[in-house]
Amino acid sequence: MGARVKKLALRASLLGALGLIASPVSIADRFTLPGALNPLARPEPILAQVFGDIEVLRIDRALDRLDAMLQSFPNFRLGHLIKGDLLLARGRPLATFGNADYAPPDRVAELRDEAIARVKAYRDKPPANSLPRALVQLQPAQKHALVVDTLRSRLYVFENDHGRPRYVSDYYITQGKAGAEKMQRGDRKTPVGVYFVTDSLPREKLGDFYGSGAFPINYPNEWDRRLGRNGYGIWLHGTPSDTFSRPPRASDGCVVLSNPDLDEIAQRLQIGVTPVIIGNGIEWTSAGDWEAERRQLSQQFESWQLDRDSGMADRLLSHYSPRYAGEKANFAQLSRSLRDAAQRTQAPVRNVAIFRDPGKDQMAVVTFEEDGRNSKGRPTVVTKRQYWIVEDGRWKIIHEGQA
């Protein structure tokens, strides 16, 4: 078999197994393939360049890139496997991805899934200038927001640009072994919904399994509990010291990142403030459509606020669903309490944040602050959260309470 035929067979076995050769646009056409590797780069652009090299039959350059990458990420098992395939191909034809005789089939399948997730997410990025529909409005204190797409095994970081999300970076992630849409304890699924970082657990307080540290989120949230979802201990966390990354589905429900990626993200997290939106697929929208929806939801919330301040109970009650169930009252009890409190002065609302739930329900989550008093009667700031649904063509509140 001639050298070129061998290379063609290698290209077919590696890229074909990864489902990348059938791409309508060549990988090599999509990426610049510089001769030198930036040692600080993350694996995705390097892998894309490696597969681009393979596609144009530049195997020696692909090996050079892999060697440089493995110097930066010595525990990157996927990189070692691809390098092994390239070296093996010099002596015999490859039948498929992960041809080493010693490679366990189940582990090879996991690494293949990781390669697909990493390269496809890097290749098929969201449309330019698009925004995640879930991030409707960030309040001033929320410097950043995280959006997790379990379908793509990807976490996106956005910066708060005067209430509008601005893309910063994105990272490969691992989700639960059984996928997304967690329902109960032990189901090994990652939850879907609107959550917030609640704590920071440093490496020193954890075992090596969690790597650089962990950031718990508030699963189950108020809506989860209403739907009977349970469980606990859903965290963003790192990997063991001997592991660079884990397969796309390998956790018990947590969102897992490589330790370098977690360290980068950790600098942007604010305890009790940073939202973490998790969806099994994220909807991206144009800036114009995003602005129109932001305006619509903001006006709906402002209408609720005006009717709350009007002292007219019936007008205020029209914003609530008959299926409303708050922390302490159902719809009938709420109706009575609103009428009893109709003439009371309402505390002003500020720092409003609005998010679309990426789950199956057409739902918006609104968080805001108002002045209140604690159990000792002292002034304090109260954070409240409302869940809005579309009912009979109108947005209505189905749950509210303190966050």
N, C-alpha and C positions, 0 to 999 in steps of 0.2 A: 504494500500500500504506500503510495507516494506521500510526501510530507504534507502537501496541500490537502489531499484526500483525508488524511488523519485529522488535520485541523478542522475540516468541514464536519467530520464525524463528531469531533469534540464540541464544536459549536452547536450542532444539532442536539447532542445529548444533554448538555448543560442548559442552554437557553430554551430548548424545547421542553425539557422537564419542568422548567420554571414558568412555562407559558408566556415567554417574553418574545419569542421569534415572530409570533403572529401579530405583533404590534403594528398598527397602521403606519407608524412613523418609526424608523430605526432608532434604537437607543443611541447609536453613534451620532446620528443626526441631531439628537436632542441635547447632547452634553459636550462641553468643551473638554478635551482630553489633554491636559497639560503634561509636560514631561516630568515635572517635579511634583511630589506629593506634599501637601501641607500637613505636618505631623499633628497639628491641632484639629484637623478636620474630623467630623463624625463619620461613621462607617458608610452611611447611605451614599453620599456623593462618590466615595471611593469605590464602593461596590458597583455603582452605576457605571463608573469609568472602567472597572474591570470587565463587566459584561459587555460594555461597548467595545473594549479591546478584543474580546473573544469574538464578537459579532463581525468585526473586520479582520479577524484572523491574526491579531497581533498578540500572540500568546506570551512571548517573552516580556513584553511591556506589562501585560496583565500580572505576570508573576512578580515583576519588580514592584508594582503597586501593592500587591498582597504582602510582600516582604516588608515594605515600609509601613503598611497598615498594622501588621502584626507586631512590629516594634512598638507602635503606640498603644495597641490593644492586644497584649500577649495572651489574654484569656478569651479571645473572641473565637469561639469554636467554629462558627460558620466560616470564618475566614480560613481557618486551618483545613476544613473539609474541602473548600473550593481549591485551595492550593494543592491539596493531596490529589484531587481529580486532575488538575492540570499536569502535575508531575507524572501521574500514572498514565496519562494519555500519551506520553512520549514513548511508552513501551508497548502499549496495546490499545485497541479500540475500546471506547467506553460505551456501555449499554445504557446507562442512565446516570442521574445525579447521585453522587455518593457511592462510587464504585469500589472503594477500599474493602478488601475481604473482611477486615476486622470490624467494620462499621455496623452496629446494631440497626436493623431496618427501622425500628420505631424511632430511634434517635435521629437517623438520617431524615425520616419524614418530618420530624419537628424542625430540623434545620432547613429543610426545603421550604417549609411553611414560613419560616423567619425570612429567608431570602426573598420569597415572593412578596411578603408584607413590606419589607424594607424598600425593595427596588420599585415596586408598583406605587407605593405612597410617594416616593421621591420623583418618579416619572410622571404620575398622574396627579399633579398638584391641583388644588381648587383653582377655578378660573381667576385670572389676574383681577385685582381690585374687588374681589367678592368678599362678603362678610358673612360670618356665621349668623344665621337667623336667630339663634338662641340668645345672643348677647344684644338685647334691645337697648338697654341704657345702664351704664355704670355710674354709680354715685361717686362723688369726688374722692372719698377716702380709698376707694378700690383702685389701687395703682395698676393691678394686673388681673387678668381672668384666665382660667384654664378651660379648654374645651377638649374633651376626650372623645375620639371616634373609635369605638371598639371594633367596628367593621373594618377599618383600615389599620388597626393597631397603632394609632397615632394620637399624640397629645400636642395640641396647639396652644401657644402662649400669646396673649394679646395684651397690649398696653392701653391704658385709659387715656385717650386723647380728647379731653373735654367731653367725656361721656360716650364718645364713639370708640369702638375697638380698633386698634391698629396692630396688625400682625407683627410679631417679634421673631418667633422661631417655632420649630416643631420637632418632636422626638418620637422614636419608636417606643411602644409600650407592650407589656404583657397584660392580658386580662384573665378572667377565671377559666378554669379547665372546661367548664360547661357553657361558656359563652357569657352573654349579657342578660339583662332583665332579671335580676335577683328577686326572689320571692320569699325564701325562708332560710333559716340558719342551716348551714351545711350543704346547700345546693351547689356550691362552688361556682356561683355566677357573680358577675360584676353588676352592681345596681345601675339603673338608668334614671336620670332625673337631675334636679338642680340641688347642688350641695355646697357646703362651705368648709374650708379648713378650720378645724377646731383646736388643734394642738400641734406641738412639735416635740417629737421624741428623739433625743440625740442618740448617736451610735453607742455611747457609753452605757445607756440604760437598756440596750437591746442586745440580742444575740447576733452573731455574724450573719445569720440568715437574712437579716433586713438591711445589710450593707451600711450605707452612709447615714441612715436614719429613717424616720417615718413621720408622716403627716396624716393623722386621722381626719376623716370627714364625717359629717353628721348624718350618716345612714344608720337607721332609718329616719328620714325626715318626717314632718307632720303628715304629708300626703301618703307616704309609704305606710305609716301606722294605720291610717284610715282604711287603706286597702288590705290590711292584714299582713303586710310584708314585715318580716322580722330578721333577726340576725344582728351581728355587731362586728366591730373590728375591721371595718373597711378602711384601708390606708393607702396613701401613696408611699411607696418605699423602694429601697435599692435592692441590690443583689449580693450574695455571699462574695467574700474576697477572692475566691478562686473562679468566679463566674462573671464574664462581662455582661451577658444578656441571657434572657430565658426565652423559650418559644412563645409564639403569640398567645397560646392558651396554656398557661402553666401555673397560675396562682389559685388560691382558694376563694378568689373574689376581689382581691386587691388589685390596684393599678401599680405595676412594677416597672421601674426604669433602671437603666444602667447607673452605676454610682456617679460617673462624671455628669450624666444628664440630670440626675436628681440634685446634685450639688449646684448646678446652674439654676435650676428651677427654684431651689430653696431660697436663693437670694431675692426672689420676687414674691414670696408668699408672706401674707399677713394673717396672723392667727385671728380667727373669728370674722375675717373680712373678705378674704379672697374667695370668689366663687369658683366652683369646679363643676362644670356642666358635662355630664356623661351621657352619650347617646350611642345607640347601635346604628351608626350612620348619622352624619351631621348634614343638615340642609344649609347650602350656601346660597346667598342671594346678592343681587346687585346693590350698589350703594343707594340707588334711587328707591328700590323696593324696600330696602332696610329702613330708609328714612321715613317712608310712608307708613310702615308698620309701627315704627317708634312713635311717630306723631299720633297715630290712632290709639295706641295703648296708653300713651301719656295723657291724652285728652280724656280717655275713659277714667283713668285714675283721678285726674283733676276734677272731673264731674262728680265722682264719689266724694271727693274732699269738699267741694262746694255744697253738695247736698247734706253732708255731715255737719257743716258749719251753719247751715240755714236754720237748723232747729226744727225742720219739717220731717217727722218720722217716716211718713209714707214715701216721700221722695227718696230718702236714704234707703229705706227697705227695698225699693225697686232695684237696687244694685245687688241684691243678694238672691241666690238661688233658693227655691223651696227645699232643695236637698242640702242646704247649708248645715254644717256641723262644725262648730268651733271648739275651742278648748273646753268651754264650760256651758255651752248652750246649743240647742238645735234651732231651727228656723222659728218655731212658735215662741220659744223662750227669748230669742233675739228680738222678735217683734215687740214683745211686752217690754223688754229692757230698753229698747230704743225709744218707745213712747214715754217711758218713765224718765229717760235722760234727755229728752228732746230739747229742753231749754238750758241745759248745762253748757258752759263754755268749753269748747274743744281746744286741745293743745295744738299748736301749729305743727305741720308736717314738714320735714326736711330730709335731705340725703336719700332721695328715692332711687332705687335700683329696680330694673325690670328685666326679667329673663323669660324666654320661651322654654317650656319643658320639652326636651327632644324625644320624649316617649310617645306612646300612641294617642294619648289624650290631647285635645286642643286646649292647652293650658298655659297660662302665664303666671309667674311667681313674682310678687311685688314685695320688696323689703323697704322699710322706711323707719325714721326715728322721730320720736316726739318726747316732750318733757313729761315726766311723771314723778311719782314719789315711791320710795321703797317702803318696806314693812315698818320702818321706824318713822315714816312721815317725812323723810328728808328728800330734797329734790334729787332727781336722777334722770338719766336719759334711758328711755325705753325703746328697744328695737322690736318692731312688729313685722309680721309676715302675712301676706294674703295670697291665697291661691284662687285664680280666676279661671273660669271655663266659659266656653261658648255654649249658650243655651237659648234656643229659639232665635238664633241669629244675633244675640247680644252677649257681650261679656258680662258675667256675673260672678260674684264672690261665693265660693263654696266652702272655704275655710279661712279663718284668721286667728291669730293669737300672737303671743310674744315669741320672738325668735330665741 
